[in-house]
Amino acid sequence: MSEALKQAVLELADDHLILGHRLSEWCGHAPMLEEDLALPNMALDLIGSARTLYGYAARLEGQGRSEDDMAYLRTEREYLNCLLVERPNRDFAHTMLRQLYFAAFMEPYWQAALSSRDELVVGVAGKAAKEMAYHIRHAGEWVIRLGDGTEESTRRMREAVEDLHLYTPELFAASPAAAACAEEGLLPDRAALRPAWERTIAMIFDEALLEAPEVPFPREGGRQGLHGEELGHLLAEMQWAQRVYPGAQW
Amino acid sequence: MYSQGLIGADGRSTETPEFLEAFQRRIDAEEKIEPNDPMPEGYRRTLVRQIGQHAHSEIVGMLPEGNWISRAPSLKRKAALLAKVQDEGGHGLYLYSAAETLGVSREEMTEELHSGKAKYSSIFNYPTLSWADIGVIGWLVDGAAIMNQIPLCRCSFGPYARAMIRVCKEESFHQRQGYEIVMTLARGTPEQKEMAQDALNRWWWPSLMMFGPHDADSQHSDQSMKWKIKRFTNDQLRQQFIDATVPQAEYLGLTVPDPDLAWNPEKNAGKGGYDHGPIDWDEFWRVVKGHGPMARDRIRDRRRAWDKGAWVREAARAHAAKRAARARPIAAE
């Protein structure tokens, strides 16, 4: 069981780190100073959760690896994040929509995780559920403003929906490891969270004058380490120091 | 982070001598001047310029450090650096608000930054070339900024002084964090130690330049001192910085890149202090005048972020207007 839990926790940790890294790429380049503060704030929430989860995965593995070994010394094929979180920032519309999609899933996920049988999962959930609630608020408000803003913002927001919606079904798919953990009451059942996610998105899309498209062919594969081309570049940059100076302490 | 550098007071005035004397009496009595108080136009202009430059420095300062967020070598360092750069942005926001109490808008100030009319601390026109630069910036650049900003907590203009109290607390945390990064490197592998020494070599002199020209060459300094915007001269603060920093470098086993550096027991009225070698003022003026290695890139990056974000800001305004229009008929009922 601890092997399955380790893998499912790594999936979660990777989701959080990769999305946190993506948000951090905005720091200093946001459309306004308030967002230069807000984006790193959300990135810090995600990276904070990732650190705890990596540390836990490493302990479950029992090979003496650290949170940094987990983050910096695994290859693209070993990364298990869902594809949504690795999508590039593109523009502010894409970034906010990606954030909304993720947070609208993770908020009920962490709420459900509060009744996990695993103490550490409960601990992370207590903090993360609150964070995800405000990420929904922050990103959701932007999706509404941009969706129902100017001609250009509406066009960009619709384009973001076209580009990203097909990555959302993967949020509800459980890897065999995650499914095993759900059965044991360690982690929430992902598929069961779909109605809550759909309600949040429908409510926001309604105000944003957006429509959720049908997704006949969802993009999936992240949980098997099958990623898009962009992840390799992200990791090459993120892991650079640890790869160039092996064994050094920072 | 910011240091006084070239800020001089704007002493031009059209006020009556009685008004100026009454104002000076308030200053001399250490009363805080608040935004709605009568004040000489020169005082107002000086503060708008100084607080504006300070705010711009925080904002432009996000760029050289932001350059290492995506490559920070561990998760702990990544989180700390992100939080630090976010703090700098927060200082910028705080300071723009303080300047706005003097009747200038953030948009106007931003426009002046982008057009090159407003200056910012030239230290940010140097590149961050290795991870050690992040440590050394915290240690030296934030350290120099603190030397300047601690006295600003007692600045005669209330909103600026109060803003500085919080800013100084955060800067002091950044400074310790930076020093800790350098310490880790200095005690690390030979490559890491070399990285730390190289960063110290590149940042030492620009950090000393942050305090501005020698007192003898510093224009308008007297008026700023008289108005108690500034409390110490450039050379006094630079000396304090050197005296505090040299022992820190020695503790790390790093060499300050100044062959003329020597302990002088006579200095500081017999308390002792360090003599230092000549500062390259040609470089100083070159960088101040906009020819620093990263000067064009920094402003281009700021402008690009602003221009690329224009549609977002327009959308926010348009949406707010739509909401207001929708709310109006209901409010009228």
Interface residues (C-beta under 8 A of the other chain):
Chain A: L17 H21 S24 E25 C27 G28 H29 A30 P31 M32 L33 E34 E35 D36 L37 P40 N41 A43 L44 I47 G48 A50 R51 Y54 E67 D68 A71 Y72 D91 F92 I144 R145 L146 D148 G149 T150 E152 S153 R156 E237 M238 W240 A241 Q242 Y245 G247 A248 Q249 W250
Chain B: I59 M62 L63 G66 I69 S70 R71 A72 P73 S74 L75 K76 R77 K78 A79 L82 A83 V85 Q86 G89 G90 G92 L93 Y96 R106 W131 T184 L185 G188 T189 E191 Q192 D301 R304 A305 W306 K308 G309 A310 W311 V312 R313 E314 A315 A316 A318 H319 A320 K322
